[in-house]
Amino acid sequence: MKQQQYSAGDSVFIFYRHPHILDVANIQEAVVMNNPDNPNELALFLFESYYPLTNDMLIFTSEMAAVQAYHQYFH
């Protein structure tokens, strides 16, 4: 999957797996921000933490698209 271009400040939606219950996934809104460790790279800001934005992340630009994919993958 080709990574879409994002800009700092964009709101996106991802599947987030519960860290203690791996078979539980939810749709979570995150914000694209400049990576504080490397300002030339973007990161996702989620739950007060930064996660490097990589090509292997499944990111949706709308909640509706995330919900549709969620139902396809998890139901």
All heavy atoms as a GROMACS GRO file, in nm:
protein
  620
    1MET      N    1   0.085  -0.118   0.000
    1MET     CA    2   0.000   0.000   0.000
    1MET      C    3   0.089   0.124   0.000
    1MET      O    4   0.182   0.134   0.078
    1MET     CB    5  -0.090   0.002   0.123
    1MET     CG    6  -0.170   0.128   0.130
    1MET     SD    7  -0.250   0.166   0.288
    1MET     CE    8  -0.327   0.016   0.332
    2LYS      N    9   0.063   0.216  -0.086
    2LYS     CA   10   0.140   0.338  -0.094
    2LYS      C   11   0.095   0.435   0.015
    2LYS      O   12  -0.023   0.458   0.035
    2LYS     CB   13   0.123   0.402  -0.231
    2LYS     CG   14   0.209   0.525  -0.250
    2LYS     CD   15   0.193   0.583  -0.388
    2LYS     CE   16   0.278   0.708  -0.395
    2LYS     NZ   17   0.259   0.781  -0.516
    3GLN      N   18   0.192   0.492   0.086
    3GLN     CA   19   0.162   0.585   0.194
    3GLN      C   20   0.113   0.717   0.136
    3GLN      O   21   0.174   0.774   0.048
    3GLN     CB   22   0.288   0.609   0.278
    3GLN     CG   23   0.264   0.694   0.399
    3GLN     CD   24   0.182   0.621   0.505
    3GLN    OE1   25   0.201   0.504   0.528
    3GLN    NE2   26   0.094   0.692   0.569
    4GLN      N   27   0.003   0.764   0.186
    4GLN     CA   28  -0.053   0.892   0.146
    4GLN      C   29   0.029   1.003   0.211
    4GLN      O   30   0.091   0.984   0.314
    4GLN     CB   31  -0.198   0.900   0.193
    4GLN     CG   32  -0.268   1.025   0.151
    4GLN     CD   33  -0.416   1.016   0.186
    4GLN    OE1   34  -0.474   0.910   0.188
    4GLN    NE2   35  -0.476   1.129   0.213
    5GLN      N   36   0.029   1.119   0.150
    5GLN     CA   37   0.099   1.234   0.208
    5GLN      C   38   0.016   1.295   0.319
    5GLN      O   39  -0.102   1.318   0.302
    5GLN     CB   40   0.127   1.338   0.099
    5GLN     CG   41   0.225   1.293  -0.004
    5GLN     CD   42   0.365   1.273   0.054
    5GLN    OE1   43   0.401   1.328   0.156
    5GLN    NE2   44   0.443   1.192  -0.014
    6TYR      N   45   0.078   1.317   0.432
    6TYR     CA   46   0.012   1.379   0.546
    6TYR      C   47   0.088   1.504   0.584
    6TYR      O   48   0.207   1.517   0.554
    6TYR     CB   49   0.008   1.283   0.665
    6TYR     CG   50  -0.066   1.156   0.635
    6TYR    CD1   51   0.002   1.039   0.604
    6TYR    CD2   52  -0.205   1.153   0.635
    6TYR    CE1   53  -0.067   0.923   0.576
    6TYR    CE2   54  -0.274   1.038   0.606
    6TYR     CZ   55  -0.204   0.923   0.576
    6TYR     OH   56  -0.272   0.808   0.547
    7SER      N   57   0.021   1.592   0.653
    7SER     CA   58   0.082   1.715   0.702
    7SER      C   59   0.060   1.723   0.852
    7SER      O   60  -0.040   1.672   0.905
    7SER     CB   61   0.017   1.838   0.637
    7SER     OG   62   0.036   1.835   0.498
    8ALA      N   63   0.152   1.789   0.921
    8ALA     CA   64   0.137   1.809   1.065
    8ALA      C   65   0.003   1.877   1.091
    8ALA      O   66  -0.035   1.971   1.022
    8ALA     CB   67   0.252   1.892   1.118
    9GLY      N   68  -0.070   1.825   1.186
    9GLY     CA   69  -0.201   1.878   1.221
    9GLY      C   70  -0.317   1.798   1.164
    9GLY      O   71  -0.431   1.818   1.206
   10ASP      N   72  -0.292   1.708   1.069
   10ASP     CA   73  -0.398   1.625   1.012
   10ASP      C   74  -0.454   1.530   1.117
   10ASP      O   75  -0.377   1.468   1.191
   10ASP     CB   76  -0.347   1.541   0.894
   10ASP     CG   77  -0.318   1.622   0.770
   10ASP    OD1   78  -0.352   1.742   0.766
   10ASP    OD2   79  -0.259   1.565   0.676
   11SER      N   80  -0.584   1.516   1.122
   11SER     CA   81  -0.649   1.414   1.205
   11SER      C   82  -0.668   1.291   1.119
   11SER      O   83  -0.715   1.300   1.005
   11SER     CB   84  -0.784   1.463   1.256
   11SER     OG   85  -0.767   1.562   1.352
   12VAL      N   86  -0.632   1.176   1.173
   12VAL     CA   87  -0.645   1.049   1.101
   12VAL      C   88  -0.704   0.946   1.197
   12VAL      O   89  -0.715   0.969   1.317
   12VAL     CB   90  -0.509   1.001   1.047
   12VAL    CG1   91  -0.455   1.097   0.942
   12VAL    CG2   92  -0.408   0.981   1.159
   13PHE      N   93  -0.738   0.831   1.143
   13PHE     CA   94  -0.798   0.724   1.222
   13PHE      C   95  -0.719   0.596   1.197
   13PHE      O   96  -0.680   0.568   1.084
   13PHE     CB   97  -0.944   0.705   1.184
   13PHE     CG   98  -1.026   0.827   1.214
   13PHE    CD1   99  -1.035   0.931   1.122
   13PHE    CD2  100  -1.090   0.841   1.336
   13PHE    CE1  101  -1.108   1.045   1.151
   13PHE    CE2  102  -1.162   0.956   1.366
   13PHE     CZ  103  -1.171   1.057   1.273
   14ILE      N  104  -0.695   0.522   1.304
   14ILE     CA  105  -0.617   0.398   1.295
   14ILE      C  106  -0.688   0.289   1.375
   14ILE      O  107  -0.776   0.317   1.455
   14ILE     CB  108  -0.474   0.416   1.349
   14ILE    CG1  109  -0.476   0.454   1.498
   14ILE    CG2  110  -0.398   0.520   1.268
   14ILE    CD1  111  -0.341   0.446   1.565
   15PHE      N  112  -0.647   0.164   1.351
   15PHE     CA  113  -0.689   0.055   1.437
   15PHE      C  114  -0.589   0.048   1.550
   15PHE      O  115  -0.468   0.043   1.528
   15PHE     CB  116  -0.690  -0.079   1.363
   15PHE     CG  117  -0.788  -0.087   1.250
   15PHE    CD1  118  -0.766  -0.172   1.145
   15PHE    CD2  119  -0.903  -0.009   1.247
   15PHE    CE1  120  -0.855  -0.182   1.040
   15PHE    CE2  121  -0.993  -0.018   1.143
   15PHE     CZ  122  -0.969  -0.105   1.039
   16TYR      N  123  -0.638   0.048   1.671
   16TYR     CA  124  -0.552   0.041   1.788
   16TYR      C  125  -0.584  -0.086   1.864
   16TYR      O  126  -0.698  -0.109   1.902
   16TYR     CB  127  -0.575   0.164   1.878
   16TYR     CG  128  -0.495   0.161   2.005
   16TYR    CD1  129  -0.360   0.193   2.004
   16TYR    CD2  130  -0.553   0.123   2.125
   16TYR    CE1  131  -0.285   0.190   2.120
   16TYR    CE2  132  -0.478   0.118   2.242
   16TYR     CZ  133  -0.344   0.152   2.237
   16TYR     OH  134  -0.270   0.148   2.352
   17ARG      N  135  -0.485  -0.169   1.885
   17ARG     CA  136  -0.504  -0.292   1.960
   17ARG      C  137  -0.473  -0.266   2.107
   17ARG      O  138  -0.373  -0.205   2.140
   17ARG     CB  139  -0.416  -0.404   1.907
   17ARG     CG  140  -0.460  -0.453   1.773
   17ARG     CD  141  -0.399  -0.590   1.745
   17ARG     NE  142  -0.442  -0.640   1.618
   17ARG     CZ  143  -0.550  -0.716   1.601
   17ARG    NH1  144  -0.625  -0.748   1.703
   17ARG    NH2  145  -0.583  -0.759   1.482
   18HIS      N  146  -0.559  -0.317   2.191
   18HIS     CA  147  -0.540  -0.303   2.336
   18HIS      C  148  -0.408  -0.372   2.372
   18HIS      O  149  -0.387  -0.489   2.335
   18HIS     CB  150  -0.657  -0.367   2.410
   18HIS     CG  151  -0.658  -0.338   2.554
   18HIS    ND1  152  -0.574  -0.400   2.643
   18HIS    CD2  153  -0.734  -0.252   2.627
   18HIS    CE1  154  -0.597  -0.356   2.764
   18HIS    NE2  155  -0.694  -0.266   2.757
   19PRO      N  156  -0.318  -0.306   2.443
   19PRO     CA  157  -0.186  -0.366   2.470
   19PRO      C  158  -0.191  -0.489   2.561
   19PRO      O  159  -0.099  -0.569   2.560
   19PRO     CB  160  -0.108  -0.252   2.535
   19PRO     CG  161  -0.211  -0.158   2.585
   19PRO     CD  162  -0.330  -0.172   2.496
   20HIS      N  163  -0.298  -0.505   2.638
   20HIS     CA  164  -0.307  -0.618   2.730
   20HIS      C  165  -0.403  -0.726   2.683
   20HIS      O  166  -0.399  -0.838   2.732
   20HIS     CB  167  -0.348  -0.570   2.869
   20HIS     CG  168  -0.255  -0.466   2.924
   20HIS    ND1  169  -0.126  -0.495   2.962
   20HIS    CD2  170  -0.270  -0.334   2.944
   20HIS    CE1  171  -0.067  -0.387   3.004
   20HIS    NE2  172  -0.153  -0.286   2.994
   21ILE      N  173  -0.489  -0.692   2.588
   21ILE     CA  174  -0.586  -0.788   2.534
   21ILE      C  175  -0.574  -0.780   2.382
   21ILE      O  176  -0.641  -0.702   2.316
   21ILE     CB  177  -0.730  -0.755   2.579
   21ILE    CG1  178  -0.736  -0.741   2.731
   21ILE    CG2  179  -0.826  -0.862   2.531
   21ILE    CD1  180  -0.866  -0.685   2.783
   22LEU      N  181  -0.488  -0.862   2.325
   22LEU     CA  182  -0.450  -0.848   2.185
   22LEU      C  183  -0.562  -0.876   2.086
   22LEU      O  184  -0.553  -0.835   1.970
   22LEU     CB  185  -0.329  -0.936   2.154
   22LEU     CG  186  -0.203  -0.895   2.230
   22LEU    CD1  187  -0.089  -0.989   2.194
   22LEU    CD2  188  -0.166  -0.752   2.201
   23ASP      N  189  -0.667  -0.944   2.127
   23ASP     CA  190  -0.775  -0.970   2.031
   23ASP      C  191  -0.882  -0.860   2.033
   23ASP      O  192  -0.987  -0.874   1.972
   23ASP     CB  193  -0.837  -1.106   2.053
   23ASP     CG  194  -0.901  -1.122   2.189
   23ASP    OD1  195  -0.872  -1.041   2.279
   23ASP    OD2  196  -0.981  -1.216   2.206
   24VAL      N  197  -0.853  -0.748   2.101
   24VAL     CA  198  -0.944  -0.634   2.104
   24VAL      C  199  -0.883  -0.520   2.022
   24VAL      O  200  -0.771  -0.477   2.048
   24VAL     CB  201  -0.969  -0.587   2.249
   24VAL    CG1  202  -1.051  -0.459   2.250
   24VAL    CG2  203  -1.038  -0.696   2.329
   25ALA      N  204  -0.956  -0.475   1.922
   25ALA     CA  205  -0.911  -0.363   1.840
   25ALA      C  206  -1.021  -0.258   1.836
   25ALA      O  207  -1.139  -0.291   1.835
   25ALA     CB  208  -0.878  -0.408   1.699
   26ASN      N  209  -0.982  -0.133   1.836
   26ASN     CA  210  -1.076  -0.022   1.829
   26ASN      C  211  -1.027   0.077   1.726
   26ASN      O  212  -0.909   0.080   1.692
   26ASN     CB  213  -1.085   0.049   1.964
   26ASN     CG  214  -1.141  -0.039   2.072
   26ASN    OD1  215  -1.252  -0.087   2.060
   26ASN    ND2  216  -1.063  -0.063   2.175
   27ILE      N  217  -1.118   0.160   1.681
   27ILE     CA  218  -1.081   0.271   1.594
   27ILE      C  219  -1.046   0.388   1.685
   27ILE      O  220  -1.121   0.421   1.776
   27ILE     CB  221  -1.195   0.308   1.499
   27ILE    CG1  222  -1.224   0.191   1.406
   27ILE    CG2  223  -1.160   0.434   1.420
   27ILE    CD1  224  -1.352   0.207   1.328
   28GLN      N  225  -0.932   0.448   1.660
   28GLN     CA  226  -0.887   0.558   1.744
   28GLN      C  227  -0.842   0.674   1.656
   28GLN      O  228  -0.773   0.654   1.558
   28GLN     CB  229  -0.770   0.511   1.832
   28GLN     CG  230  -0.722   0.614   1.928
   28GLN     CD  231  -0.828   0.649   2.032
   28GLN    OE1  232  -0.893   0.561   2.088
   28GLN    NE2  233  -0.848   0.777   2.055
   29GLU      N  234  -0.882   0.793   1.694
   29GLU     CA  235  -0.835   0.912   1.623
   29GLU      C  236  -0.696   0.947   1.673
   29GLU      O  237  -0.666   0.938   1.792
   29GLU     CB  238  -0.930   1.029   1.647
   29GLU     CG  239  -0.894   1.151   1.565
   29GLU     CD  240  -0.997   1.262   1.575
   29GLU    OE1  241  -1.084   1.256   1.664
   29GLU    OE2  242  -0.990   1.355   1.493
   30ALA      N  243  -0.610   0.986   1.582
   30ALA     CA  244  -0.474   1.029   1.614
   30ALA      C  245  -0.446   1.155   1.534
   30ALA      O  246  -0.518   1.188   1.439
   30ALA     CB  247  -0.373   0.920   1.578
   31VAL      N  248  -0.340   1.225   1.571
   31VAL     CA  249  -0.302   1.348   1.502
   31VAL      C  250  -0.162   1.330   1.445
   31VAL      O  251  -0.072   1.281   1.513
   31VAL     CB  252  -0.306   1.469   1.598
   31VAL    CG1  253  -0.261   1.596   1.527
   31VAL    CG2  254  -0.445   1.486   1.655
   32VAL      N  255  -0.144   1.371   1.320
   32VAL     CA  256  -0.012   1.371   1.259
   32VAL      C  257   0.062   1.494   1.309
   32VAL      O  258   0.009   1.605   1.305
   32VAL     CB  259  -0.023   1.373   1.105
   32VAL    CG1  260   0.116   1.380   1.041
   32VAL    CG2  261  -0.101   1.253   1.054
   33MET      N  262   0.184   1.472   1.359
   33MET     CA  263   0.262   1.583   1.413
   33MET      C  264   0.408   1.565   1.371
   33MET      O  265   0.447   1.456   1.329
   33MET     CB  266   0.252   1.587   1.565
   33MET     CG  267   0.110   1.602   1.615
   33MET     SD  268   0.101   1.630   1.790
   33MET     CE  269   0.149   1.801   1.798
   34ASN      N  270   0.486   1.670   1.387
   34ASN     CA  271   0.630   1.656   1.366
   34ASN      C  272   0.687   1.570   1.477
   34ASN      O  273   0.652   1.586   1.594
   34ASN     CB  274   0.699   1.793   1.364
   34ASN     CG  275   0.663   1.872   1.241
   34ASN    OD1  276   0.651   1.817   1.133
   34ASN    ND2  277   0.644   2.001   1.256
   35ASN      N  278   0.773   1.478   1.441
   35ASN     CA  279   0.836   1.390   1.537
   35ASN      C  280   0.932   1.472   1.624
   35ASN      O  281   1.023   1.534   1.572
   35ASN     CB  282   0.912   1.280   1.463
   35ASN     CG  283   0.966   1.174   1.554
   35ASN    OD1  284   0.987   1.196   1.672
   35ASN    ND2  285   0.990   1.058   1.496
   36PRO      N  286   0.912   1.475   1.756
   36PRO     CA  287   0.998   1.557   1.841
   36PRO      C  288   1.143   1.508   1.843
   36PRO      O  289   1.234   1.587   1.868
   36PRO     CB  290   0.935   1.546   1.980
   36PRO     CG  291   0.853   1.423   1.976
   36PRO     CD  292   0.810   1.405   1.833
   37ASP      N  293   1.165   1.380   1.812
   37ASP     CA  294   1.302   1.327   1.807
   37ASP      C  295   1.370   1.356   1.674
   37ASP      O  296   1.492   1.353   1.666
   37ASP     CB  297   1.301   1.176   1.832
   37ASP     CG  298   1.252   1.142   1.971
   37ASP    OD1  299   1.278   1.221   2.065
   37ASP    OD2  300   1.185   1.038   1.986
   38ASN      N  301   1.292   1.380   1.570
   38ASN     CA  302   1.346   1.413   1.438
   38ASN      C  303   1.246   1.504   1.369
   38ASN      O  304   1.154   1.455   1.302
   38ASN     CB  305   1.369   1.285   1.357
   38ASN     CG  306   1.438   1.315   1.226
   38ASN    OD1  307   1.451   1.430   1.185
   38ASN    ND2  308   1.482   1.211   1.160
   39PRO      N  309   1.259   1.636   1.383
   39PRO     CA  310   1.160   1.730   1.329
   39PRO      C  311   1.138   1.721   1.178
   39PRO      O  312   1.040   1.773   1.127
   39PRO     CB  313   1.217   1.866   1.367
   39PRO     CG  314   1.310   1.839   1.480
   39PRO     CD  315   1.364   1.701   1.457
   40ASN      N  316   1.227   1.652   1.105
   40ASN     CA  317   1.209   1.637   0.960
   40ASN      C  318   1.117   1.521   0.925
   40ASN      O  319   1.088   1.498   0.808
   40ASN     CB  320   1.344   1.618   0.891
   40ASN     CG  321   1.430   1.741   0.905
   40ASN    OD1  322   1.380   1.854   0.903
   40ASN    ND2  323   1.559   1.721   0.921
   41GLU      N  324   1.074   1.445   1.025
   41GLU     CA  325   0.985   1.332   1.004
   41GLU      C  326   0.852   1.356   1.073
   41GLU      O  327   0.843   1.432   1.169
   41GLU     CB  328   1.047   1.204   1.059
   41GLU     CG  329   1.171   1.160   0.986
   41GLU     CD  330   1.230   1.033   1.045
   41GLU    OE1  331   1.174   0.981   1.145
   41GLU    OE2  332   1.331   0.986   0.992
   42LEU      N  333   0.749   1.286   1.024
   42LEU     CA  334   0.618   1.295   1.086
   42LEU      C  335   0.595   1.176   1.179
   42LEU      O  336   0.655   1.069   1.162
   42LEU     CB  337   0.508   1.299   0.979
   42LEU     CG  338   0.508   1.422   0.891
   42LEU    CD1  339   0.403   1.408   0.781
   42LEU    CD2  340   0.483   1.547   0.973
   43ALA      N  341   0.508   1.196   1.277
   43ALA     CA  342   0.473   1.091   1.372
   43ALA      C  343   0.324   1.102   1.401
   43ALA      O  344   0.262   1.205   1.377
   43ALA     CB  345   0.554   1.106   1.500
   44LEU      N  346   0.267   0.993   1.452
   44LEU     CA  347   0.130   0.996   1.501
   44LEU      C  348   0.134   1.025   1.650
   44LEU      O  349   0.214   0.965   1.724
   44LEU     CB  350   0.061   0.862   1.478
   44LEU     CG  351   0.027   0.825   1.335
   44LEU    CD1  352  -0.043   0.690   1.332
   44LEU    CD2  353  -0.059   0.930   1.271
   45PHE      N  354   0.051   1.115   1.695
   45PHE     CA  355   0.038   1.145   1.837
   45PHE      C  356  -0.089   1.077   1.885
   45PHE      O  357  -0.198   1.107   1.840
   45PHE     CB  358   0.033   1.295   1.859
   45PHE     CG  359   0.036   1.334   2.004
   45PHE    CD1  360   0.149   1.312   2.081
   45PHE    CD2  361  -0.074   1.394   2.063
   45PHE    CE1  362   0.153   1.348   2.214
   45PHE    CE2  363  -0.072   1.431   2.196
   45PHE     CZ  364   0.041   1.408   2.273
   46LEU      N  365  -0.072   0.983   1.977
   46LEU     CA  366  -0.183   0.902   2.024
   46LEU      C  367  -0.159   0.867   2.171
   46LEU      O  368  -0.051   0.819   2.206
   46LEU     CB  369  -0.190   0.773   1.941
   46LEU     CG  370  -0.293   0.670   1.978
   46LEU    CD1  371  -0.434   0.721   1.950
   46LEU    CD2  372  -0.269   0.541   1.901
   47PHE      N  373  -0.257   0.893   2.255
   47PHE     CA  374  -0.248   0.863   2.398
   47PHE      C  375  -0.122   0.923   2.460
   47PHE      O  376  -0.048   0.855   2.532
   47PHE     CB  377  -0.254   0.712   2.423
   47PHE     CG  378  -0.381   0.648   2.379
   47PHE    CD1  379  -0.379   0.540   2.293
   47PHE    CD2  380  -0.505   0.695   2.421
   47PHE    CE1  381  -0.497   0.478   2.252
   47PHE    CE2  382  -0.623   0.635   2.381
   47PHE     CZ  383  -0.618   0.527   2.296
   48GLU      N  384  -0.096   1.048   2.431
   48GLU     CA  385   0.017   1.122   2.489
   48GLU      C  386   0.153   1.065   2.450
   48GLU      O  387   0.252   1.088   2.519
   48GLU     CB  388   0.005   1.129   2.641
   48GLU     CG  389  -0.126   1.189   2.691
   48GLU     CD  390  -0.145   1.335   2.652
   48GLU    OE1  391  -0.047   1.412   2.654
   48GLU    OE2  392  -0.259   1.373   2.618
   49SER      N  393   0.159   0.990   2.339
   49SER     CA  394   0.285   0.934   2.290
   49SER      C  395   0.298   0.958   2.140
   49SER      O  396   0.198   0.973   2.070
   49SER     CB  397   0.291   0.783   2.316
   49SER     OG  398   0.291   0.757   2.454
   50TYR      N  399   0.422   0.961   2.094
   50TYR     CA  400   0.451   0.976   1.951
   50TYR      C  401   0.490   0.840   1.894
   50TYR      O  402   0.568   0.767   1.955
   50TYR     CB  403   0.566   1.074   1.929
   50TYR     CG  404   0.530   1.216   1.965
   50TYR    CD1  405   0.551   1.266   2.093
   50TYR    CD2  406   0.475   1.301   1.869
   50TYR    CE1  407   0.517   1.397   2.125
   50TYR    CE2  408   0.441   1.432   1.900
   50TYR     CZ  409   0.462   1.478   2.028
   50TYR     OH  410   0.429   1.608   2.060
   51TYR      N  411   0.435   0.809   1.776
   51TYR     CA  412   0.468   0.686   1.706
   51TYR      C  413   0.515   0.724   1.567
   51TYR      O  414   0.443   0.793   1.494
   51TYR     CB  415   0.345   0.594   1.696
   51TYR     CG  416   0.292   0.554   1.832
   51TYR    CD1  417   0.196   0.630   1.896
   51TYR    CD2  418   0.342   0.441   1.895
   51TYR    CE1  419   0.148   0.593   2.022
   51TYR    CE2  420   0.296   0.404   2.020
   51TYR     CZ  421   0.199   0.480   2.083
   51TYR     OH  422   0.153   0.445   2.207
   52PRO      N  423   0.636   0.680   1.527
   52PRO     CA  424   0.685   0.716   1.394
   52PRO      C  425   0.586   0.675   1.286
   52PRO      O  426   0.530   0.566   1.289
   52PRO     CB  427   0.815   0.638   1.381
   52PRO     CG  428   0.857   0.612   1.522
   52PRO     CD  429   0.730   0.597   1.600
   53LEU      N  430   0.563   0.762   1.192
   53LEU     CA  431   0.472   0.736   1.080
   53LEU      C  432   0.547   0.653   0.977
   53LEU      O  433   0.648   0.697   0.922
   53LEU     CB  434   0.427   0.870   1.020
   53LEU     CG  435   0.313   0.869   0.922
   53LEU    CD1  436   0.186   0.816   0.986
   53LEU    CD2  437   0.287   1.008   0.871
   54THR      N  438   0.502   0.529   0.957
   54THR     CA  439   0.569   0.438   0.865
   54THR      C  440   0.473   0.388   0.758
   54THR      O  441   0.351   0.397   0.774
   54THR     CB  442   0.627   0.316   0.941
   54THR    OG1  443   0.520   0.243   0.999
   54THR    CG2  444   0.725   0.360   1.049
   55ASN      N  445   0.528   0.333   0.652
   55ASN     CA  446   0.447   0.284   0.541
   55ASN      C  447   0.368   0.159   0.575
   55ASN      O  448   0.276   0.122   0.503
   55ASN     CB  449   0.535   0.255   0.419
   55ASN     CG  450   0.577   0.382   0.350
   55ASN    OD1  451   0.508   0.484   0.358
   55ASN    ND2  452   0.691   0.378   0.283
   56ASP      N  453   0.401   0.091   0.685
   56ASP     CA  454   0.327  -0.030   0.719
   56ASP      C  455   0.207  -0.003   0.809
   56ASP      O  456   0.138  -0.095   0.851
   56ASP     CB  457   0.418  -0.136   0.781
   56ASP     CG  458   0.486  -0.088   0.908
   56ASP    OD1  459   0.488   0.033   0.933
   56ASP    OD2  460   0.539  -0.173   0.981
   57MET      N  461   0.178   0.123   0.837
   57MET     CA  462   0.060   0.160   0.916
   57MET      C  463  -0.062   0.171   0.826
   57MET      O  464  -0.053   0.221   0.716
   57MET     CB  465   0.081   0.294   0.986
   57MET     CG  466   0.183   0.292   1.094
   57MET     SD  467   0.193   0.455   1.169
   57MET     CE  468   0.267   0.414   1.323
   58LEU      N  469  -0.173   0.122   0.877
   58LEU     CA  470  -0.300   0.133   0.806
   58LEU      C  471  -0.371   0.257   0.863
   58LEU      O  472  -0.418   0.255   0.976
   58LEU     CB  473  -0.383   0.007   0.826
   58LEU     CG  474  -0.512  -0.005   0.747
   58LEU    CD1  475  -0.485   0.007   0.597
   58LEU    CD2  476  -0.578  -0.137   0.778
   59ILE      N  477  -0.373   0.364   0.785
   59ILE     CA  478  -0.423   0.493   0.831
   59ILE      C  479  -0.538   0.536   0.741
   59ILE      O  480  -0.532   0.523   0.619
   59ILE     CB  481  -0.311   0.599   0.826
   59ILE    CG1  482  -0.194   0.555   0.917
   59ILE    CG2  483  -0.362   0.736   0.867
   59ILE    CD1  484  -0.072   0.640   0.905
   60PHE      N  485  -0.642   0.588   0.804
   60PHE     CA  486  -0.760   0.633   0.732
   60PHE      C  487  -0.777   0.783   0.755
   60PHE      O  488  -0.757   0.832   0.865
   60PHE     CB  489  -0.885   0.559   0.780
   60PHE     CG  490  -0.872   0.411   0.764
   60PHE    CD1  491  -0.822   0.334   0.867
   60PHE    CD2  492  -0.907   0.349   0.646
   60PHE    CE1  493  -0.809   0.197   0.853
   60PHE    CE2  494  -0.894   0.213   0.630
   60PHE     CZ  495  -0.845   0.136   0.735
   61THR      N  496  -0.819   0.853   0.652
   61THR     CA  497  -0.839   0.997   0.663
   61THR      C  498  -0.980   1.032   0.708
   61THR      O  499  -1.006   1.148   0.739
   61THR     CB  500  -0.808   1.068   0.530
   61THR    OG1  501  -0.887   1.010   0.427
   61THR    CG2  502  -0.660   1.054   0.496
   62SER      N  503  -1.068   0.933   0.713
   62SER     CA  504  -1.203   0.960   0.763
   62SER      C  505  -1.245   0.847   0.856
   62SER      O  506  -1.202   0.732   0.840
   62SER     CB  507  -1.304   0.973   0.649
   62SER     OG  508  -1.335   0.848   0.594
   63GLU      N  509  -1.328   0.881   0.951
   63GLU     CA  510  -1.378   0.780   1.044
   63GLU      C  511  -1.465   0.678   0.970
   63GLU      O  512  -1.462   0.559   1.000
   63GLU     CB  513  -1.454   0.846   1.158
   63GLU     CG  514  -1.495   0.748   1.265
   63GLU     CD  515  -1.557   0.816   1.386
   63GLU    OE1  516  -1.601   0.933   1.375
   63GLU    OE2  517  -1.563   0.750   1.491
   64MET      N  518  -1.541   0.725   0.872
   64MET     CA  519  -1.629   0.636   0.797
   64MET      C  520  -1.548   0.528   0.724
   64MET      O  521  -1.584   0.409   0.727
   64MET     CB  522  -1.714   0.712   0.696
   64MET     CG  523  -1.807   0.623   0.614
   64MET     SD  524  -1.906   0.712   0.494
   64MET     CE  525  -2.025   0.786   0.604
   65ALA      N  526  -1.438   0.566   0.662
   65ALA     CA  527  -1.353   0.469   0.593
   65ALA      C  528  -1.294   0.370   0.693
   65ALA      O  529  -1.284   0.250   0.664
   65ALA     CB  530  -1.242   0.540   0.516
   66ALA      N  531  -1.256   0.418   0.811
   66ALA     CA  532  -1.201   0.329   0.914
   66ALA      C  533  -1.307   0.231   0.962
   66ALA      O  534  -1.278   0.112   0.981
   66ALA     CB  535  -1.147   0.412   1.030
   67VAL      N  536  -1.429   0.277   0.982
   67VAL     CA  537  -1.538   0.190   1.027
   67VAL      C  538  -1.567   0.083   0.923
   67VAL      O  539  -1.584  -0.035   0.956
   67VAL     CB  540  -1.664   0.272   1.060
   67VAL    CG1  541  -1.786   0.183   1.079
   67VAL    CG2  542  -1.641   0.359   1.183
   68GLN      N  543  -1.571   0.121   0.796
   68GLN     CA  544  -1.597   0.023   0.690
   68GLN      C  545  -1.489  -0.084   0.688
   68GLN      O  546  -1.517  -0.204   0.677
   68GLN     CB  547  -1.608   0.093   0.556
   68GLN     CG  548  -1.733   0.174   0.540
   68GLN     CD  549  -1.734   0.257   0.412
   68GLN    OE1  550  -1.632   0.279   0.347
   68GLN    NE2  551  -1.852   0.306   0.376
   69ALA      N  552  -1.363  -0.043   0.696
   69ALA     CA  553  -1.252  -0.139   0.696
   69ALA      C  554  -1.255  -0.225   0.821
   69ALA      O  555  -1.229  -0.345   0.816
   69ALA     CB  556  -1.119  -0.066   0.683
   70TYR      N  557  -1.289  -0.166   0.934
   70TYR     CA  558  -1.297  -0.240   1.060
   70TYR      C  559  -1.398  -0.354   1.046
   70TYR      O  560  -1.370  -0.467   1.084
   70TYR     CB  561  -1.336  -0.145   1.173
   70TYR     CG  562  -1.345  -0.213   1.307
   70TYR    CD1  563  -1.234  -0.222   1.389
   70TYR    CD2  564  -1.465  -0.268   1.353
   70TYR    CE1  565  -1.242  -0.285   1.512
   70TYR    CE2  566  -1.473  -0.332   1.476
   70TYR     CZ  567  -1.361  -0.339   1.556
   70TYR     OH  568  -1.368  -0.402   1.676
   71HIS      N  569  -1.513  -0.323   0.991
   71HIS     CA  570  -1.616  -0.427   0.975
   71HIS      C  571  -1.571  -0.535   0.876
   71HIS      O  572  -1.604  -0.652   0.892
   71HIS     CB  573  -1.749  -0.366   0.933
   71HIS     CG  574  -1.816  -0.294   1.045
   71HIS    ND1  575  -1.867  -0.357   1.156
   71HIS    CD2  576  -1.838  -0.161   1.065
   71HIS    CE1  577  -1.918  -0.269   1.239
   71HIS    NE2  578  -1.902  -0.148   1.187
   72GLN      N  579  -1.494  -0.496   0.777
   72GLN     CA  580  -1.444  -0.592   0.679
   72GLN      C  581  -1.341  -0.686   0.744
   72GLN      O  582  -1.343  -0.806   0.721
   72GLN     CB  583  -1.381  -0.519   0.562
   72GLN     CG  584  -1.323  -0.612   0.457
   72GLN     CD  585  -1.258  -0.536   0.344
   72GLN    OE1  586  -1.266  -0.414   0.334
   72GLN    NE2  587  -1.192  -0.608   0.257
   73TYR      N  588  -1.253  -0.632   0.827
   73TYR     CA  589  -1.144  -0.711   0.884
   73TYR      C  590  -1.182  -0.785   1.013
   73TYR      O  591  -1.130  -0.891   1.041
   73TYR     CB  592  -1.021  -0.624   0.912
   73TYR     CG  593  -0.955  -0.573   0.788
   73TYR    CD1  594  -0.950  -0.438   0.759
   73TYR    CD2  595  -0.894  -0.662   0.698
   73TYR    CE1  596  -0.887  -0.392   0.645
   73TYR    CE2  597  -0.833  -0.616   0.583
   73TYR     CZ  598  -0.830  -0.481   0.557
   73TYR     OH  599  -0.769  -0.435   0.444
   74PHE      N  600  -1.271  -0.726   1.093
   74PHE     CA  601  -1.296  -0.781   1.226
   74PHE      C  602  -1.436  -0.839   1.246
   74PHE      O  603  -1.467  -0.885   1.354
   74PHE     CB  604  -1.268  -0.675   1.332
   74PHE     CG  605  -1.124  -0.634   1.336
   74PHE    CD1  606  -1.083  -0.513   1.282
   74PHE    CD2  607  -1.027  -0.717   1.392
   74PHE    CE1  608  -0.950  -0.475   1.286
   74PHE    CE2  609  -0.894  -0.680   1.395
   74PHE     CZ  610  -0.855  -0.559   1.342
   75HIS      N  611  -1.519  -0.837   1.146
   75HIS     CA  612  -1.655  -0.893   1.164
   75HIS      C  613  -1.684  -0.997   1.060
   75HIS      O  614  -1.632  -1.015   0.964
   75HIS     CB  615  -1.760  -0.781   1.155
   75HIS     CG  616  -1.760  -0.699   1.280
   75HIS    ND1  617  -1.866  -0.696   1.365
   75HIS    CD2  618  -1.667  -0.616   1.335
   75HIS    CE1  619  -1.841  -0.615   1.465
   75HIS    NE2  620  -1.720  -0.566   1.449
   0.00000   0.00000   0.00000
